[in-house]
Amino acid sequence: MKSPVGDLAPTDGEEGSDRKPLLQRAPRAEAAPVCCSARYNLAFLAFCGFFVLYALRVNLSVALVDMVDSNSTAADNRTSSECAEHSAPIKVLHNQTGKRYQWDAETQGWILGSFFYGYIITQIPGGYMASRVGGKLLLGFGILGTAVFTLFTPLAADLGVGALVALRALEGLGEGVTFPAMHSMWSSWAPPLERSKLLSISYAGAQLGTVISLPLSGIICFYMNWTYVFYLFGIVGIIWFILWIWLVTDTPETHKTISPYEQEYILSSLKNQLSSQKSVPWIPMLKSLPLWAIVVAHFSYNWTFYTLLTLLPTYMKEVLRFNIQENGVLSAVPYFGCWLCMILSGQAADNLRAKWNFSTLCVRRLFTLIGMIGPAVFLVAAGFIGCDYSLAVAFLTISTTLGGFCSSGFSINHLDIAPSPPDAATLGVWTWGRHGSVQSRHFPVSEVGREISHQSFTAKVRWCPPGHHKHICHHPWYGRAHHRQKSDP
């Protein structure tokens, strides 16, 4: 059998320095077939896992719209005079058998934000645990725990706000370990020149999970009641866990059905990247500008991404006045675009590197630039369009879609600069960035959440305090301090 390791490819200065510890130009391996391969089977199961993960995360955002008695925030909510009703009459009656709760806007903000309190705790420990127990078990039990807790959401809601907040925090604990665990596995499974494709496929499941769960949650709430949202997705999570434990292994060496050719291809492509250093270089890591660039990029991107992910259904209801059925569908449209962009950008990034000889550094910078600047431009523009429903949905969709380029930019750059396989510290290159982004989520979820449900999110569409420029007042994140000073026009 022909060895999958070919001749050494020619080196150039930029590509050589760019690939450390993708490291010096390693022997170029002849790729094993994709069809029915163990590495792509892993990518598909990871895709399904992150599909479930984000479905479990965002279902409350839609269900909460139906869980709350609309009269409980009516006194504080003045958006009805700003954006007119536009939904066509629905012939099928909305099922309203689910129990309603008298939760004010501030309480809703804490409920939506509580998930991230647990999420932040297990981010960095997740990297350590992945290096000790393996990514397979950590990822599997992380999602299983979240699925089981989700099944108890209706019971927790009946017990009170405190119980529901605590339950959501526990779900966050389970989800916090998932990304470090998955990266730990890919450090042993992903050949360098397939890294963008494999990781993009895996994490694209998160976007598709959002795309499917948002409208499906809305449909379930409309025709059944909100409790079934949590029962359905919880059961799906348990089914996925069984398949994951049965079919997946931590490394190619322990996989039972992988072909010898594919195993040799993966191991040979990674062997020159193995790190012989046993101690953790903490001081050089803390002084590393590339590491801090990844941290800042994660912080910045995830601030916007998770604010929209958590609060978009509330925006659709309170500001654009869509009903629960339309809400779920339209809230999902931006994430469908992001899912497509992640898949295509992963293919494009690896093609640029493998076929067009673009350096890894150039590709990561280019895709990060597109994925950061593009969303920012359209999100800012969305703040100046008032009640134009079509334009609002279009701008939010374009913004979120362009963010998908980041999946092949800074989002996987830590695997380019870290030794392989990574230990707990080098996984921290990624989790520190995630940690920072989680820190950023508390303010937008709890503060902006309650502002959306009050009037400050859109009441400035037509009203502006004296002495304030009208464009500032039109911006959707217009400050809370002025909201408190507002008097009736």
Summary of the structure (lengths in Angstrom):
residues: 489
radius of gyration: 23.4
end to end distance: 81.4
largest distance: 81.4
contacts: 1753
relative contact order: 0.16
helix: 72%
strand: 1%
